Amino acid sequence: MGRITFIFATMLMVAGCASPPGEVSKHITADLPAKWTNASEASGKAPAFWWHNFQDEALSDAIGQALENNPNLRATGARLDAAWAQARMAGAEQLPQISLSSGLSVSQMNMAQFGVSLPNMPSKFSSERHNLTLGAQWELDLWGRVRSGNRAARAGALGQAADFAGARHSLAGQVAKAWMLAIESRQQVRLAKFTVATYETTVERIRARFEQGVRSSLDLRLAEASLAGAKANVAERVVAANRTTRQLEVLLGQLPKNEQAFPAELPSMPPTIPAGVPAKLLARRPDLVAAEHRLRAAGANVNQAKASLYPQISLTASTGTSTSDLSELVSGDSVIWTLGSNLMQPVFQGGRLRQNIKMQRANFKAAESGFRSALLNALGEVENALDAETHLAAMDEALAEAHKQSQAAAQIAQERYDRGLENIITLLEARRRAIEAESRWWSVLRLQLDNRINLHLALGGGFELIKKHGI
């Protein structure tokens, strides 16, 4: 008896041995840096919806519409419902399984087969039996096989929930960036149309002077070539703007009719946001939360595979009635009951169980590497966004100055050309530079907003600046 008890205790300890996912995740995150390389000195807290920082009610409405109607997000939500249903199914295995059954059986006996034949007695007898049975079965789960399966299913559902949160987070970012691009593309269209109008005025003035014999045909042809190029640029900008609008409408769950309205100008750049510390990403980023839950699920699957090597012990019980008369089916005189236990020990399955353990261990290692990869990717995204924030601000300042100076240069070139002091090449080049500087300036303003959106996505949310007392 003592030997059996020792073997039993040893099997329990072996069945419980597995690499705890929590220890693995702690080891992976142990070397996180204390702060970001390009962290700002701002402090703040996270608001409920980061896109409110852009102070654009139309954008907030569009994101709300996308979160409600986007078909891909709805599909992710349906997969989440399925994952929770699977988790509840796995949890049900820890409870007794109770079933109620009833039946009717009819049998016939032929007395002739026994060599019995009595006068005035039928040679065949028919009988029927009614039964009503309530049965229950419960696995003791001494080795934790069922509990591990439940933990794996629950961790999988929690990972799916994190994926759903990440899908909502990502969709909000996609809509916000498409919104900014749509506004900028319309600004580019307006700039292109203004350029056409400017060149048309220039062509008319040069044609009038050409007809007067003051300017050569070369000046007129160069001006008309610039006008034709500007008209082609308008068509190209319109195509890009219409395409951007339709892409946004698809994100919103609408038919791509190119009817979405937008503000005329890009929103102002919000104040600098605090990046916090790298360790906060583990709780804020949905993809990291999902990766950690997948790691936990993989660890539970390893434990479940190990427990499958040991006996499955179940208790069974049933009670009911059995009678030949349907009216006596619920009579206490016909009650029957049984109690029992079952033990099933795998003996030979061609190595399937041990190969399953190897497979689950390999899946655990893959989940571990996936968690590490997701963490490194998250750190890289934050660092890149913080680094780009500084350089894009410098680009914005430089292009604003380039726009100012090129506009002034174009004005001077026009005045000198009108007085015959400059040639047409200088005038057209000055105008081209002014247009290019303004176009690039609009683009970098939008890129700054895009990068701020990327920073919110990388940090797993937004921040609301905390106002100091008395300010």
MARNU-438235 format. One line per 4 residues: number of its first residue (from 1); their letters; for each residue x, y, z of C-alpha. Coordinates in steps of 0.1 Angstrom, whole numbers, plus 5000, padded with zeros to 4 digits. Example, Ala and Ser with C-alpha at 12.3 -4.5 7.8 and 13.67 -1.06 7.14 Angstrom:
2
1	AS	5123,4955,5078  5137,4989,5071
END
This chain:
471
1	MGRI	5000,5000,5000  5028,5024,5009  5045,5017,4975  5013,5025,4957
5	TFIF	5009,5057,4976  5045,5067,4967  5039,5060,4930  5007,5079,4931
9	ATML	5024,5110,4947  5052,5108,4922  5028,5107,4893  5011,5138,4906
13	MVAG	5044,5157,4909  5055,5147,4874  5021,5156,4859  5024,5191,4873
17	CASP	5059,5198,4860  5059,5223,4831  5076,5256,4823  5054,5282,4839
21	PGEV	5044,5308,4812  5046,5336,4837  5082,5328,4845  5090,5327,4808
25	SKHI	5074,5361,4801  5092,5376,4831  5125,5363,4818  5118,5378,4783
29	TADL	5109,5412,4798  5137,5413,4824  5160,5433,4802  5136,5460,4792
33	PAKW	5152,5495,4791  5143,5519,4819  5133,5546,4794  5130,5554,4757
37	TNAS	5160,5566,4737  5140,5596,4724  5115,5600,4752  5099,5634,4757
41	EASG	5097,5651,4791  5059,5655,4790  5038,5638,4816  5002,5627,4813
45	KAPA	4976,5600,4815  4957,5579,4789  4923,5591,4778  4895,5568,4767
49	FWWH	4898,5576,4730  4932,5588,4717  4918,5603,4685  4900,5630,4705
53	NFQD	4934,5646,4709  4931,5658,4672  4900,5680,4681  4881,5669,4650
57	EALS	4845,5658,4657  4840,5646,4622  4871,5623,4625  4857,5610,4658
61	DAIG	4823,5603,4642  4840,5585,4613  4860,5563,4637  4829,5555,4657
65	QALE	4811,5545,4625  4840,5523,4614  4841,5505,4648  4804,5499,4644
69	NNPN	4801,5488,4608  4835,5476,4595  4829,5440,4582  4864,5428,4590
73	LRAT	4860,5440,4626  4827,5422,4628  4843,5390,4616  4869,5393,4644
77	GARL	4841,5399,4669  4824,5367,4657  4857,5347,4661  4859,5361,4697
81	DAAW	4824,5348,4704  4834,5314,4691  4865,5314,4713  4845,5322,4744
85	AQAR	4820,5294,4735  4849,5270,4732  4863,5281,4765  4829,5275,4782
89	MAGA	4827,5241,4765  4862,5232,4780  4851,5244,4814  4820,5222,4813
93	EQLP	4842,5191,4814  4851,5199,4850  4815,5194,4860  4795,5162,4863
97	QISL	4778,5152,4830  4742,5144,4837  4718,5129,4812  4682,5117,4812
101	SSGL	4671,5089,4789  4639,5069,4784  4631,5039,4763  4607,5013,4752
105	SVSQ	4617,4977,4743  4594,4950,4729  4603,4913,4728  4586,4881,4717
109	MNMA	4593,4845,4729  4583,4815,4709  4576,4785,4732  4580,4760,4704
113	QFGV	4618,4765,4705  4618,4750,4740  4597,4721,4729  4568,4732,4750
117	SLPN	4532,4730,4737  4502,4734,4760  4466,4732,4750  4446,4764,4750
121	MPSK	4479,4784,4754  4494,4806,4727  4527,4794,4713  4542,4829,4713
125	FSSE	4544,4855,4741  4551,4893,4736  4563,4917,4763  4573,4953,4765
129	RHNL	4595,4972,4789  4595,5009,4798  4625,5026,4814  4634,5060,4826
133	TLGA	4670,5066,4836  4689,5096,4851  4727,5091,4848  4758,5111,4858
137	QWEL	4795,5108,4851  4824,5128,4865  4861,5125,4858  4881,5130,4890
141	DLWG	4909,5148,4870  4936,5138,4895  4964,5148,4870  4949,5181,4859
145	RVRS	4942,5171,4823  4908,5187,4822  4919,5217,4842  4948,5223,4818
149	GNRA	4924,5220,4789  4901,5246,4805  4931,5269,4812  4943,5266,4776
153	ARAG	4908,5273,4762  4904,5303,4785  4938,5317,4777  4930,5313,4740
157	ALGQ	4897,5332,4744  4915,5360,4763  4941,5361,4735  4913,5364,4710
161	AADF	4898,5392,4731  4931,5410,4730  4932,5404,4692  4898,5420,4689
165	AGAR	4909,5450,4710  4940,5452,4688  4918,5451,4656  4897,5480,4670
169	HSLA	4928,5499,4678  4943,5492,4644  4911,5501,4626  4909,5535,4644
173	GQVA	4945,5542,4633  4937,5532,4597  4907,5555,4596  4926,5584,4612
177	KAWM	4954,5581,4587  4931,5577,4557  4912,5607,4570  4944,5628,4571
181	LAIE	4955,5616,4537  4920,5625,4522  4923,5660,4535  4958,5665,4523
185	SRQQ	4950,5650,4489  4922,5676,4485  4946,5704,4495  4969,5691,4468
189	VRLA	4941,5692,4443  4934,5728,4453  4970,5737,4449  4972,5720,4415
193	KFTV	4941,5739,4403  4956,5771,4416  4988,5763,4397  4968,5758,4365
197	ATYE	4951,5792,4370  4984,5809,4376  5000,5793,4344  4969,5803,4324
201	TTVE	4974,5839,4335  5011,5837,4326  5004,5822,4292  4978,5849,4283
205	RIRA	5003,5876,4293  5031,5860,4273  5009,5854,4243  4998,5891,4243
209	RFEQ	5035,5902,4243  5043,5876,4217  5017,5890,4194  5031,5924,4200
213	GVRS	5065,5911,4190  5080,5917,4225  5085,5880,4234  5097,5851,4213
217	SLDL	5077,5819,4205  5101,5800,4228  5087,5818,4258  5051,5811,4248
221	RLAE	5058,5774,4241  5076,5769,4274  5047,5786,4292  5021,5765,4274
225	ASLA	5041,5733,4282  5041,5742,4319  5003,5748,4317  4997,5714,4301
229	GAKA	5019,5697,4327  4999,5715,4355  4966,5703,4340  4979,5667,4339
233	NVAE	4989,5671,4376  4953,5682,4384  4939,5650,4369  4965,5629,4388
237	RVVA	4957,5646,4421  4920,5641,4416  4924,5604,4409  4945,5600,4441
241	ANRT	4919,5620,4461  4890,5600,4449  4908,5567,4455  4916,5578,4491
245	TRQL	4880,5587,4497  4867,5553,4485  4893,5535,4506  4881,5553,4536
249	EVLL	4844,5546,4528  4852,5509,4527  4868,5511,4561  4837,5528,4574
253	GQLP	4816,5500,4561  4800,5521,4534  4796,5517,4496  4826,5533,4479
257	KNEQ	4807,5562,4463  4832,5590,4468  4807,5611,4487  4824,5614,4521
261	AFPA	4828,5650,4533  4860,5663,4549  4872,5694,4566  4891,5719,4543
265	ELPS	4922,5719,4565  4943,5694,4584  4938,5695,4621  4965,5712,4643
269	MPPT	4993,5691,4656  4984,5680,4692  5009,5688,4720  5038,5664,4727
273	IPAG	5026,5633,4744  5043,5614,4772  5057,5580,4762  5058,5565,4797
277	VPAK	5082,5536,4804  5087,5506,4781  5073,5481,4807  5039,5497,4804
281	LLAR	5036,5483,4768  5030,5449,4783  4996,5460,4797  4987,5486,4770
285	RPDL	4995,5469,4737  4968,5444,4727  4992,5424,4706  5015,5419,4736
289	VAAE	4986,5409,4758  4975,5384,4731  5010,5370,4727  5012,5364,4765
293	HRLR	4979,5347,4766  4989,5325,4737  5021,5316,4757  4999,5307,4787
297	AAGA	4976,5286,4764  5007,5267,4750  5019,5260,4785  4985,5246,4795
301	NVNQ	4985,5224,4764  5019,5209,4775  5005,5201,4809  4974,5186,4793
305	AKAS	4994,5164,4770  5016,5151,4799  4985,5143,4820  4971,5122,4791
309	LYPQ	4998,5096,4799  4981,5088,4832  4949,5070,4840  4916,5086,4836
313	ISLT	4894,5079,4866  4856,5085,4864  4827,5080,4888  4794,5070,4873
317	ASTG	4759,5068,4889  4725,5062,4875  4690,5058,4889  4656,5052,4872
321	TSTS	4627,5030,4869  4620,4999,4847  4585,4984,4844  4564,4965,4819
325	DLSE	4534,4988,4826  4537,5025,4814  4514,5036,4842  4539,5023,4869
329	LVSG	4569,5040,4853  4571,5066,4881  4562,5041,4909  4586,5038,4937
333	DSVI	4584,5000,4935  4602,5000,4902  4632,5021,4911  4667,5008,4902
337	WTLG	4701,5024,4907  4737,5018,4901  4771,5032,4913  4804,5026,4897
341	SNLM	4839,5038,4888  4860,5035,4856  4897,5036,4852  4913,5038,4818
345	QPVF	4951,5036,4814  4967,5041,4780  4989,5011,4773  4998,5012,4736
349	QGGR	4989,5039,4711  5019,5038,4688  5037,5067,4705  5009,5091,4698
353	LRQN	5007,5105,4733  5044,5111,4736  5046,5127,4702  5018,5149,4712
357	IKMQ	5039,5161,4742  5068,5168,4719  5044,5188,4696  5030,5208,4724
361	RANF	5065,5216,4737  5074,5228,4703  5043,5249,4702  5052,5264,4735
365	KAAE	5087,5273,4722  5071,5289,4692  5047,5309,4714  5077,5320,4735
369	SGFR	5095,5332,4704  5063,5349,4692  5060,5368,4724  5097,5379,4722
373	SALL	5092,5390,4686  5061,5409,4694  5079,5427,4723  5109,5436,4701
377	NALG	5086,5448,4674  5066,5470,4698  5098,5486,4712  5110,5493,4677
381	EVEN	5077,5509,4667  5078,5533,4697  5114,5542,4692  5109,5549,4655
385	ALDA	5078,5570,4661  5096,5590,4688  5126,5595,4666  5105,5605,4636
389	ETHL	5086,5630,4658  5117,5652,4662  5129,5650,4626  5095,5656,4611
393	AAMD	5092,5687,4632  5125,5699,4618  5113,5691,4583  5081,5711,4589
397	EALA	5101,5741,4600  5125,5739,4571  5097,5734,4545  5077,5763,4559
401	EAHK	5107,5785,4554  5113,5771,4519  5077,5778,4510  5080,5814,4523
405	QSQA	5113,5821,4504  5102,5803,4472  5070,5823,4471  5089,5855,4474
409	AAQI	5114,5844,4448  5086,5836,4423  5071,5871,4429  5105,5887,4422
413	AQER	5111,5866,4391  5076,5876,4378  5084,5913,4383  5118,5910,4367
417	YDRG	5104,5891,4338  5077,5917,4332  5105,5944,4331  5125,5922,4307
421	LENI	5153,5916,4332  5149,5878,4335  5142,5851,4310  5113,5827,4309
425	ITLL	5134,5798,4323  5141,5816,4355  5104,5826,4359  5091,5790,4353
429	EARR	5118,5775,4376  5109,5799,4404  5072,5790,4401  5080,5753,4400
433	RAIE	5100,5756,4432  5073,5776,4449  5047,5750,4440  5069,5721,4450
437	AESR	5077,5737,4483  5041,5742,4492  5032,5707,4481  5059,5691,4502
441	WWSV	5049,5713,4531  5013,5700,4530  5027,5664,4528  5050,5668,4558
445	LRLQ	5022,5683,4579  5002,5652,4571  5032,5630,4578  5035,5646,4613
449	LDNR	4999,5637,4620  5004,5602,4607  5034,5597,4629  5015,5609,4659
453	INLH	4989,5583,4651  5016,5557,4647  5029,5567,4682  4995,5562,4697
457	LALG	4992,5528,4681  5027,5518,4692  5021,5529,4728  4988,5510,4729
461	GGFE	4966,5541,4734  4967,5579,4739  4976,5604,4766  4959,5634,4780
465	LIKK	4983,5661,4793  4980,5668,4830  4978,5705,4837  5000,5718,4864
469	HGI	4984,5736,4893  4979,5773,4886  4985,5770,4849
END
